[in-house]
Amino acid sequence: MGRKFFVGGNWKCNGTTEEVKKIVTTLNEAKVPGEDVVEVVVSPPFVFIPTVKTLLRPDFHVAAQNCWVRKGGAYTGEVSAEMLVNLGVPWVIIGHSERRQILQETNEFVGDKVAYALSQGLKVIACIGETLEQREAGTTAAVVAEQTKAIAAKVSNWDNVVLAYEPVWAIGTGKVATPAQAQEVHVDLRKWVHDNVSAEVAASVRIIYGGSVNGGNCKELAGQADVDGFLVGGASLKAEFVDIINSATVKKN
Ligand SMILES: O=C(CO)COP(=O)(O)O
């Protein structure tokens, strides 16, 4: 086993300097298990990264929400992996469904981004997940396998990858996947990794769940054997994010 619980807070495109400082203060004052039990990462919008990095407690880490697919250069509006490394940002979220859907990022593009970010020394939270239509059509397993395949095709070392299963229908909707639904997909994903990458990676890769996770539902979800943590949107902007971090202790019982 030995998959350390992972809790990420994706702040998305939210916040003012004052609000960001307030969230960081709440996190800094929070009583949570040590880094040996839970890895905590918060992902502010790019512009707030320096502020958060300066103020945030040292046992919590920072992730960017995206980065450019290759080396930087004449790509107006983009932020390169090299820049994140230069700033001391250890993590980046790649392939979030909002980028896949709204900005038309394809499986291949996401795979390229994951590979490039890893090559520069970043750790990656790679997001996958089906739409409601796809779930209702019974294609969930195939869709997430295809998304994972496009990443696996470009990645040889999985040590610095966390897979985030985020069903699109559960994101920002208040319609959380049931613990059984999350567990089922996580098991399918782990089996896919086992069959297509290796047994070692399948055993060690953390598969976290995202989509309407909150202080009330996190414990039951965390109790599922293959749920290794969470990627939290809305609730990561609130004090209940601390409760979600603390759901890591469920694993020890
Ligand atoms: O997209 C998410 C995290 O990346 C989940 O968002 P919500 O927790 O707001 O549903």
PDBQT file of the ligand as one rigid body, heavy atoms in Angstrom, charges set to zero:
ROOT
HETATM    1  O1  LIG A 301     -13.510  20.642 -10.404  1.00  0.00    +0.000 OA
HETATM    2  C1  LIG A 301     -13.335  20.350  -9.228  1.00  0.00    +0.000 C 
HETATM    3  C2  LIG A 301     -11.973  20.309  -8.670  1.00  0.00    +0.000 C 
HETATM    4  O2  LIG A 301     -11.000  20.388  -9.665  1.00  0.00    +0.000 OA
HETATM    5  C3  LIG A 301     -14.464  20.058  -8.331  1.00  0.00    +0.000 C 
HETATM    6  O3  LIG A 301     -15.201  21.194  -8.186  1.00  0.00    +0.000 OA
HETATM    7  P1  LIG A 301     -16.365  21.239  -7.069  1.00  0.00    +0.000 P 
HETATM    8  O4  LIG A 301     -15.756  20.669  -5.816  1.00  0.00    +0.000 OA
HETATM    9  O5  LIG A 301     -16.712  22.687  -6.947  1.00  0.00    +0.000 OA
HETATM   10  O6  LIG A 301     -17.471  20.385  -7.585  1.00  0.00    +0.000 OA
ENDROOT
TORSDOF 0
